[in-house]
Amino acid sequence: MSWESGIQDSGRIIFTLSFGIQGIQEDDNLQSMLVGTVMRKIKSRSWKKQRYFKLQDDCMTIWYKSKKAGNTHSTFSVSDVEAIREGHQSEVLLSIADEFPADRCFTLVFRGRRGNLDLVAESAEEAQSWISGMRKLIENLENMGEREKLDQWIGDWFKKADKNNDGRMNFKEVRDLLKMMNVDMNEHHAHRLFTMADKSQSGTLEDDEFILFYKMLTQREDVLRVFQEYSVDGQTLSQSDLEDFLREEQLEEADFQQHAKQLIERYEPSDTAKLLNAMTFDGFLMYLGSAEGSIFNPQKRGVFQDMSQPLCHYFISSSHNTYLMEDQLRGQSSVEGYIRALTRGCRCVEVDCWDGANGEPIVYHGHTFTSKILFKDVVSAVGTYAFKVSDYPVILSIENHCSVEQQRVMAQHLNHILGDKLLKSTLDGKVPIGLPSPEDLKGKILLKAKKIGGLEESLNEIAEDSLNGEISDEDEVAELDEDNLHRESVRRRIKKSKQRLSKELSDCVVYCKSVRFSSFKHSRVHSKFYEVVSFTESKARKHLRETGAEFVHHNTQQLTRVYPSGFRTDSSNFNPQEMWNVGCQIVALNFQTAGEGMDLNDGLFSQNGRCGYVLKPGFLRDAEKRFDPEGPQKQDGYQPVILNIQVISGQQLPKVNIKEDSIVDPLVRVEIHGVPMDQAKQETRYIDNNGFNPVWYDTLHFTIHTPELAVVRFVVEDYDKTSKNDFVGQYTLPLSCMQQGYRHIHLLSKDGTSIPPSSLFVHIRITRLE
């Protein structure tokens, strides 16, 4: 956001988007949103209420209220909205499709796990006006620089604290604001800064004065120290000073001269300094706060890995019981689960199919009270969203409990709805000798399910008739049986049904035939590259502890799926890292549940263009390597590293306790997730009463034996000596994507969404252990 100083409107400061006042005046859609519109908010077929929606003058907040409910109103920020879907693209809007035409309907999709907002406008024109206007506002936000985001954040706080809306703040309002912003400041010190910022000596701060006050409040002594260490004159960094900094601290391998020039061009706000090929402290701060100055290496953001290797050589972002939005017993089933997973880069989704009424197969968690959705609606959602964020193949993992008749209906829906996207035969029509690559399978949807006979027979058209193709309830139920569960409710699920498999559905399975596992020894001799075994987490854990190297070898040849235990009725997740350590590709997690498991998944798949495929390290792809995660030091080419992390400071950490007078006591924990020898956690000390600009200068040391598999998670918590610490923010990334030197870590919420301008400032060194 850029601050438009001095522009007043009925006593309020207007903070305008970076396309400025003129851009708003010239945009009819935004003008119409500023006036406001009556629309229907839809929650179900029977719940349809009129609400008045209006874009606030800050062009950042949507305000809405009921026509009847007196003064009660709600607001949400444009930055909370992830996407706008036009037409009947949600279950709620589909349910009223006969009542309201698609051109009047749209859905606002929020970040994280907040529910969608389904709206119906009075006319197609009004709907289009809001759809286009919202998209413009979102696009504008995405194009904002770090400085503009910070200005926007300051503006939001100013409005919260300016209780009487007069566009100025007295000292009491400023003091209250500091508490809201997580600052517990000495009153005398705060008053001194207030007086210094009050240039007009009016006893209040106006917009420019407030910015000055904020700048004094946020003096970055930590960054200034680094700046002055490299600045010859203490005022600016010459190009040569900046080159020294990039070479000696940031350890960048690029052309230093060229890079220093680019950084000055990109981040230096002063034209005078630019002409002198120099960088001021402001420019240096902007560089360190940018994506280039962040801990994540920008070169690893796009697709940079070799995508032409067999499918089994990749970790694949995978979801379990994708249709569930909540827990496994009573939660809501929804196509929204598939849309959210696919738009987060998930490439393997699970579909639990059962016989439904009127010959239509349904999807839900069998023998529980979870709600039910139509199989054809799931297939439609997958067809629409499969390739929105990644072109690489999507695997539909089918858990099949249907009769032969309804399996035929399933096959019809798959063929009819997905058309050419559904892979129906091998890529060249010949019998292959190995799995194709993600590159070969771009734009294709693969079915993982039971199959009659093998790939060879089906290509030679000698597949058996459906009467001989026998399947039983999918693996999950059988595994529960083997885990000796004797409760009646579970026992009912375990009756093995001698279902038959329809040839039509079997023909849709090509490279991912689900098979039962007997032993690694048996697999070595008998299994085919296109066969996929599934394990519960407990079975997988047993195998990796007892025969880790065998498990690794198995995964160099074919795909393995691991899914959460049936005991996890709350949809919690296991730690996926131990499964990745033995090369399991399809490690399926409950995407609807935030926490450590999903942080690690998001962290691993944040590289390589977030395309949902990450190439496994060489020792997990080579059948000859005999890698054993329990003894990584026996590995050829074993090269451990020392990771030193100096946690320097934190900036504007979010408040976790809603109580006005409570301030965060932050500490930072760094966790290493990797092979068993590398699992480690260390913490900084906690800082009393300062979530605004805490300073630690604490150094943490780790020895990492298998750096190729290590994932590093930074967690900020609010220390509490009497109870469990509260979560404040986190950031997770692979060690291989980490930049060295002075870096900012832009923190994420529990949901994995960004919480600007919250960050940590750290110094990273990775050295080989000689």
C-alpha positions, 0 to 999 in steps of 0.5 A, spaced: 500 500 500 502 506 498 500 512 503 496 518 500 498 523 505 493 529 506 487 526 503 481 526 507 474 524 507 469 526 512 475 526 517 478 519 515 485 518 512 484 514 506 489 509 505 489 507 497 492 501 493 498 502 489 494 503 483 492 510 486 486 514 487 486 515 479 486 508 478 480 507 483 476 513 480 477 510 473 475 503 475 467 502 474 467 496 478 471 498 484 466 505 484 460 500 484 463 496 490 464 502 494 457 504 493 455 497 496 450 492 493 445 488 496 446 480 495 444 474 498 448 470 502 447 462 501 448 457 506 443 452 504 437 451 500 433 453 505 438 459 508 438 465 504 439 471 507 439 478 504 446 482 506 448 489 504 456 488 502 460 494 501 468 495 499 470 500 505 474 506 503 481 503 504 480 498 498 482 493 503 476 491 507 469 488 505 463 490 510 457 487 510 450 487 515 444 484 515 438 488 513 434 487 519 439 485 525 440 492 527 447 495 528 451 488 527 455 487 521 461 483 519 468 485 515 473 481 512 479 483 509 481 482 501 487 479 503 483 473 506 480 471 499 484 466 495 480 466 489 473 467 486 469 462 483 464 464 478 457 460 477 455 454 481 462 452 483 460 450 490 455 444 493 451 450 496 450 454 489 449 447 485 443 446 490 440 452 488 442 452 481 434 451 479 432 457 482 438 462 481 442 462 474 449 461 474 451 468 471 448 471 478 452 466 483 459 466 485 463 464 491 469 467 495 474 462 497 478 464 503 485 462 505 486 457 510 480 453 513 475 458 513 468 456 510 467 459 503 462 465 502 457 463 497 453 469 494 447 471 489 447 478 486 441 481 484 443 481 476 449 478 472 452 485 471 452 486 479 455 479 480 460 481 474 462 487 477 464 484 484 467 478 481 472 483 476 473 488 482 475 483 487 480 480 482 483 486 481 484 488 488 487 481 489 492 481 483 494 488 486 495 485 493 499 480 490 504 485 486 505 489 492 512 489 495 514 488 502 515 495 504 507 496 501 505 490 505 508 493 511 505 500 510 498 497 509 499 493 515 501 500 519 494 503 516 490 497 518 493 498 525 492 506 525 484 505 523 483 500 529 486 505 534 483 511 531 477 510 536 473 516 534 475 516 526 478 523 526 484 521 523 489 523 528 491 519 535 492 522 542 498 519 546 492 514 550 490 512 543 497 510 541 499 507 548 493 502 547 495 501 540 502 499 542 498 494 547 494 491 541 501 491 537 504 486 542 509 492 545 510 492 552 513 499 552 516 503 558 511 509 558 516 514 559 520 512 552 513 511 548 512 518 550 519 521 548 518 518 541 511 520 541 513 528 542 519 527 537 514 525 532 509 530 533 512 535 529 506 540 528 506 540 536 498 539 536 499 533 541 496 528 536 499 524 531 497 525 524 498 520 518 505 522 516 507 523 524 504 516 525 509 513 520 515 517 523 513 514 530 512 507 527 519 508 524 522 510 530 519 504 534 521 499 529 529 502 528 532 495 526 539 496 530 540 488 528 540 490 521 544 497 522 549 493 525 550 489 519 550 495 514 555 498 518 560 493 518 560 493 511 559 500 509 566 504 509 563 510 510 557 508 515 552 512 510 551 507 504 554 501 501 558 502 495 557 497 489 564 494 492 561 494 499 555 490 497 559 485 493 563 484 499 557 482 503 554 478 498 561 474 497 563 473 504 556 473 508 550 471 503 555 466 500 552 467 493 555 463 487 552 468 482 556 474 478 557 478 484 558 485 480 552 483 476 548 481 482 550 487 486 548 492 481 541 489 480 539 489 487 541 497 487 536 497 481 531 493 484 531 495 492 534 502 493 529 508 494 533 514 493 535 516 486 541 520 488 544 513 491 542 509 485 546 514 480 552 513 485 551 506 484 550 505 492 545 502 497 542 506 503 540 503 509 533 503 507 535 500 500 539 494 504 533 493 509 528 492 503 533 487 500 533 483 506 526 483 507 524 481 500 524 474 497 531 474 495 533 476 502 529 470 504 531 464 507 528 460 501 532 460 495 529 463 489 532 458 484 528 452 487 522 456 487 520 454 480 520 447 477 528 445 477 528 438 477 529 432 472 521 430 471 523 425 466 524 419 471 520 414 472 514 415 477 516 411 483 523 416 483 518 422 486 515 424 492 508 425 491 504 430 495 498 426 497 491 426 501 487 421 505 480 421 505 480 427 501 472 428 501 472 429 509 472 436 511 473 435 519 473 428 523 473 421 520 466 419 524 461 425 523 465 430 519 462 433 513 464 430 506 464 435 500 467 436 493 470 442 496 475 437 500 478 435 493 478 442 490 482 445 496 487 439 496 488 440 488 489 447 489 494 446 494 498 442 489 496 435 491 497 430 486 494 424 489 487 424 492 482 418 495 475 416 493 471 412 498 466 409 493 459 405 496 453 403 493 448 409 493 440 410 491 438 410 484 444 406 482 448 412 483 455 411 487 456 415 493 463 417 496 463 417 504 467 414 510 463 407 510 460 405 516 460 412 520 456 418 520 460 422 515 455 426 510 455 423 503 456 426 496 455 423 489 461 420 485 460 423 479 460 430 483 467 428 485 469 426 478 467 433 476 471 437 481 477 433 479 476 434 472 475 441 473 481 443 478 486 437 477 491 441 473 489 448 475 496 449 479 500 443 476 500 440 469 503 433 472 499 427 473 493 426 478 492 419 481 485 417 483 486 412 489 479 408 489 477 405 495 472 400 492 466 398 496 461 398 490 457 392 487 459 390 479 453 394 477 455 401 480 462 400 478 460 400 471 456 407 473 463 409 476 467 407 469 461 411 465 462 417 469 470 417 469 470 416 461 464 421 460 466 426 465 474 426 464 474 424 457 481 424 454 484 426 461 483 419 463 489 415 462 486 408 459 492 405 456 499 405 456 502 411 453 505 407 446 500 402 446 505 397 448 507 393 454 512 397 458 518 395 462 517 400 467 513 406 469 512 413 465 515 419 468 511 425 470 513 429 464 510 423 460 504 423 463 502 431 464 495 433 463 493 425 465 489 422 471 491 415 473 486 411 476 489 407 482 485 401 484 484 393 483 485 390 476 483 384 473 489 380 471 495 384 469 497 390 464 500 385 459 494 381 459 489 387 458 494 389 452 493 383 449 486 383 450 485 376 454 483 379 461 478 375 464 471 376 465 468 380 471 466 374 474 473 371 476 475 378 478 475 378 485 476 383 490 475 384 497 474 391 502 480 395 501 486 395 505 484 399 510 479 395 513 483 389 512 489 392 516 484 394 522 482 387 522 490 385 523 491 390 528 486 385 533 480 390 534 475 387 537 470 392 538 463 390 535 462 397 531 469 396 528 468 388 527 462 390 522 466 393 517 471 388 517 466 382 514 470 381 508 466 381 502 467 377 496 465 383 491 466 382 484 470 387 479 467 390 473 471 389 467 469 396 465 472 399 471 478 394 471 480 397 464 481 404 467 487 402 471 493 402 467 500 403 471 497 403 478 494 396 480 492 396 487 495 389 490 496 386 497 502 385 500 505 379 503 513 380 504 519 384 500 522 377 499 516 375 495 515 382 492 522 382 489 521 375 485 513 376 483 511 383 483 510 388 477 513 395 476 505 397 476 503 394 482 502 399 488 501 396 495 498 400 501 500 400 508 497 403 514 502 408 518 503 402 523 505 397 518 509 401 514 513 403 521 514 396 523 517 394 516 521 400 516 524 398 523 525 391 521 527 391 514 529 399 512 534 397 507 529 392 503 523 397 504 528 402 500 529 397 495 522 396 494 521 403 493 526 404 487 522 399 483 514 401 484 510 405 488 508 405 495 502 408 499 502 410 506 495 412 510 493 414 517 491 409 522 484 407 523 484 410 530 486 417 528 478 418 528 480 426 529 483 426 522 490 428 526 496 426 522 502 422 523 509 425 521 510 423 514 518 424 514 519 417 517 516 414 510 520 419 506 526 416 509 525 409 506 522 412 499 515 411 500 512 416 494 505 416 496 504 418 503 497 420 504 495 426 510 489 429 512 490 435 508 484 438 512 488 438 519 493 443 520 499 442 524 506 439 524 505 433 519 502 438 514 507 443 515 512 438 513 508 436 507 507 443 505 515 444 506 517 439 502 513 440 496 514 448 497 520 447 492 520 445 484 514 450 482 509 447 488 508 442 482 506 436 487 512 432 485 519 432 488 525 428 485 528 423 491 535 423 493 539 419 488 540 413 494 533 412 494 532 411 487 538 407 485 536 399 487 544 398 488 545 403 493 542 399 499 541 405 503 539 404 510 536 410 514 538 407 521 545 407 519 546 413 514 554 413 515 555 406 512 552 410 505 557 411 499 559 418 499 556 419 506 558 427 507 555 430 514 554 437 515 554 442 521 548 447 521 549 453 525 543 458 526 543 464 529 536 467 531 537 474 531 530 477 532 523 477 531 518 482 527 511 484 529 509 477 531 502 476 531 498 476 538 495 469 540 492 471 546 485 476 545 486 479 552 488 486 550 493 487 556 497 480 554 503 481 550 507 475 547 513 472 551 516 469 544 521 463 543 524 460 537 524 452 536 528 449 530 526 442 529 530 438 524 526 432 521 530 427 517 533 420 518 533 418 525 540 420 527 538 427 525 531 428 529 533 434 533 530 440 537 533 446 540 530 452 543 532 460 544 531 463 551 524 466 551 523 474 551 519 477 556 513 481 554 515 483 547 512 480 540 514 487 537 521 486 536 524 481 540 532 480 540 535 474 541 542 473 538 542 465 540 546 460 536 543 453 535 548 448 532 546 441 529 549 435 525 546 433 520 548 426 517 543 425 511 542 433 509 538 431 502 532 428 506 533 434 512 527 438 513 527 444 517 521 447 521 522 454 525 516 454 530 515 461 534 511 460 541 509 464 546 512 461 553 508 459 558 511 457 565 504 454 567 501 451 561 503 449 554 506 454 550 501 457 545 503 457 537 505 463 534 507 462 527 512 457 523 516 456 517 518 449 514 523 448 508 528 443 506 535 444 508 537 443 500 533 450 499 536 454 504 540 460 503 546 462 507 547 468 510 543 474 513 536 472 512 528 473 513 523 468 515 516 470 513 512 466 518 506 462 516 500 461 521 497 454 523 494 453 516 500 455 512 497 462 510 502 468 510 501 473 516 505 479 514 509 482 516 511 477 521 518 475 520 524 472 524 531 475 522 537 469 522 544 468 520 545 461 517 551 457 516 552 450 513 559 447 513 561 440 511 563 436 517 571 434 516 
